[in-house]
Amino acid sequence: MTNKTMTAEEFKQRQQSVTLDGIVDEPVKVNYTDVGSGPVIMLLHGIPTWSYLYQAVIPELEKEYRVISPDLLGYGFSDQRDRFDRSLHVQAKLVVRLMEKLELEQIHLVAHDIGGGVGLLLALNEQERINKLVLSNTVAYDSWPIEDMLMMGHPSGKNKTSQEIEDFLSNGYKDMFSHQEQLTSTFLKGIMEPYLHEEGKVSLVRNASALNTNETTSFTHKLPNIQHDVLLLWGTKDPWQPVETGEELEKDLPKGQLVRIDHASHWLPQEAPEEFAAEIKKFIKEEI
């Protein structure tokens, strides 16, 4: 079923902005969605997206939960200046500082792609802040970054034209949607929008250059220490973060459970938003 797609402008107008310190060595602007009421679910996106990735999921969740979804540092309409690190560790600090600013003691965390790497860091280093954890087609071990992103992260990437950036992003989405009807022209335009201007283009290159497999291999041996309930929600047709990564995580995480979405690929929150949201709600409510 194809849901009505919110435009990027509509999504952005709903966002709030906050200036946070304690993440990098100067205050930075963070844009985020904050809708609904009830137990808090925070949604983290990956690369090269922004929180708009969840535009079809948020309406399904906000009926029962307070849903908070930030643009990571350097992504979307958060700070894009070319003067700070964008590593997983920095993004984890963003989550902590945003929680402190919003006076949130604990959240359910849903994280996709590199957001999942951030989620694993938080589960290890900020255990009390996380209730249940959902990881969707996430980076882990040495499964990342993919070659195309490594190439995009070369400093010469900033010399690409806006059209070259648009073609790179557009092809990445078009090639990786199992449900092409969900890749609406509105969604495709919206998910690319923050990166199709000069500052956004450079920020995308810096985001890609920050991808570092050492960040996840350095804590692989600690994964069995994660005692949270973890749902591994995986689109099985994903060649970038294959389901074998989810299967390995299920073995290493003491309370991990893998749910396969066999008709979806990498962009699961947009490809199958109703199923994605339903699995999350079921997982949060169930006693394990």
N, C-alpha and C positions, 0 to 999 in steps of 0.2 A: 504494500500500500504506500503511495506517495503522499507524504504530508505536505501541507502548505509551507513553503520555505520562507523564513524570515529573511529580509534583506540585511546586508551588513550594516547599513545605516540605521535600520530599526534596532538591530542588536546593539550597536554602539550607543545609541541614544538611551538605551536602558541601563547601560553600564554606569557604575560609579567610579570615581577616581580618588586615590589616597596617596599621599606622599609618605614614604616609609624610610627610616634610617636603620642602620644596623645590618644591612644586607651586603652592601659594598661600602666603599669609603666615602660616599656622599649620599645624600637623600635621593631617592628615585621615585618616579611616579608609577603606580600600579593601577591598572583598570580592571574592574571585576564586576560580575553580575551577582546580585544578591536578591533572590526572590523566594516567595513561599514562606511557610512557617512550619515548625516542628523540629525533629531531630535534624542535625546539620549534615548534609552531604557536600563535600567539596570535590569538584571535577577538575582534573589537570589534563591539559592537552600535551601534544608532542610537537615534533618538527615535521614539516614546515608550516604547521597550522597555527591557530589561536583558539580561544575559547569558543568561537563561533562553530567549531567542530561539533559542539553539543547543542546546536540550536534546535534540533528536533527532539532531543532527549530531555532537555530542561522542562518543557511543558508536561511531560509524562511524570516527572519526579516532583515538581513543585506542588502538585495536588496533595502530597502527604508529607513533604519535607521542606526544610529551608535549604535552598540550593545556592551554593557560592561557587563561582567559577572564574578564577583570575586568568588574565593574560600573563604568561611567564615573562620574566625580564628579557627585553629585546624582542619580544613577540607581540603581535597584534597591536593594540593601542596602549600598551605599557611603554615605559621608557625605551627608546631605541637608540639613544646616543651612543656614539662609538667611543666609549670610555670606561667600560666595565666588563668583567668576566660574565659568562653565561653558562657556567658549568652546572652539573647536577647539584653540587653542594651549594652553590649560590641560590639555585631555584628552591632548594629545601629551606634555606634561610628565609626566602620570600614567604613561603607557606607559614613558617613559624611566626614571622613578624606580622603577617596579615591576621593570623589567628589572635595574636596578642592585641592588635589594634581593634579587632572586632569583639574582643573579650570572649573568645571561644576556648573552652577548656579541652574539648575533645570533639573529633569529627569522624564520620565515615569518609574514607578517601577512595575516590574512583580515579584511576590514572591510566592514560593511554600512551604508548610509544615511550619517548624519553621521560614523560611524566611518570611512567611506571618505575623507572630508575630512581626518580625523586621519591616515589612512594616507598620503595625498599629502603632507601637511606633513612627516611623518617621512621619507618617501623623499627629500624635498628637503633637509631640515635635519639629518637623522641617518642619512645614507646607509649608513654602515657597520653600523648596527644591524639593517638590513632585508636579508634574503636575497631571497626572492620575495614578491610582493605580489599579493593577490587583492582586487579591488574588486567588490562586489555591489550593484547598484542604488544607486549612491553619489551623494552630492551633489557637484557640480562647477560651475564657471562661475557663471552666475546662475540655475541650475535650481531654487533653493530660497531661502527656506523656502516651503512651501505655505501658502495663505491661511488654512486652518484653524489651523495652528500659529502663524501671526502673531497671530490673534485670541486663541488660548489664552495667548499670551505677554503680553497686556495685563495690567497690574497688577490690574485688576478680576477677573481670572481666579481669584484666591485667594478671592473671595467666592462662587464656585460651590459648590453642595452636593456632597457625595460622590456622590450619585446622578447629578448632572449630569456629573461627571468620569467616572463609570463609563459613562454613556450615550455620551459623547464618544469614549472609548477603544474601547468595544465596537463602536460603529458603524464606527470606522476600521478595525477588523480584519475585521468581517463583510463590509464593502463591498469589501475588497481581497484576498480569498482566491479564487483560481481553483479550488483544490481544497478545497471546503467540508468534505470529510470529514477534512481535516487540522486544521481549526479545531475541535478537540475542546473540550468544556466545561471539561475540566481545563486545557488550554493557555490558553484565553481567561481563565479565572479567575486562573491563575498569572501571565500576562504583565502583568495589570493590578494585581496585589496590592500592589506597593510604593507605589502612588499613591492608594490608597483610604483614607487616613487623613490627618489634618490636616497633619503635616509633609510627607508625600509629595505631597499635593495642591499645597502651596505650591512644593515643589521642582520638580514638573512644570511649573508656570507659569514659574518662573525658568529651567528648562532651555529652554523654548520661547522665552523672551525673549532668550536668548543666541544664537539662530540669526541669523546675520549673513552675508548673501551677499558682503559685502566681504572676508570671510576667504578665500574661494576665488577671487574675481575678482582679488585682489591678487597671486596667484601663477599665474594662467592663462598668462602669457607665459613662465613658467619651466618649464612642463610638459615641453617637449622636452629639458630638462636631466636628467630622470629616466631613468637608464640601467638600472634594475632590470627584470627580466622581470615583466610585469604581466598577470594574467588578469582580464579584465572579464567577470564571470559575471552575466548579466542575465536576469531574468524579463521577458519582452517585453510582457506585458499590464499593465504598471505605468504608470498615468497620472501618478503623482507624480514619479517619476524615470524618464522615458521612455527607451526603448532608443536614441533619437537622441543622448542624452547619452553613452551607451556608445560609439556610433559616432564621436562627436566625439573622445572620449578615445583611441580606438584610433588615430585619425589623429595626435593630438598627442603620444602617448607612443611613443618610438622602438621599444620592445620590447613594445608592448601587443598583446594578441590578445583579440578579443571572442568569447565563446561565448554563444549565445542559448538560453535555456530557454523555448521557445515556449508551453508550457502553464502558465506560472506568472506571478504578479504581483509585488507588492512584497516580500511576506514570504517570500522564496525559501528561507531556511534551514528554515522550518517547512513550507512547501508541498511542497518536493521535497528532503527532507534526504538521501536516499540518492544522488540524482543530484548534488546540491550537493557532498557529500563525495567522490564518485567523481571529479568534475572537478578538485577541489582536489588529490587524491592523484596523479592523472595529470599535472597541471601541475607539481607539485613534483618528480616523478621524471624528467620528460622533460628532455632537453638541447635548448636552443633556440639 
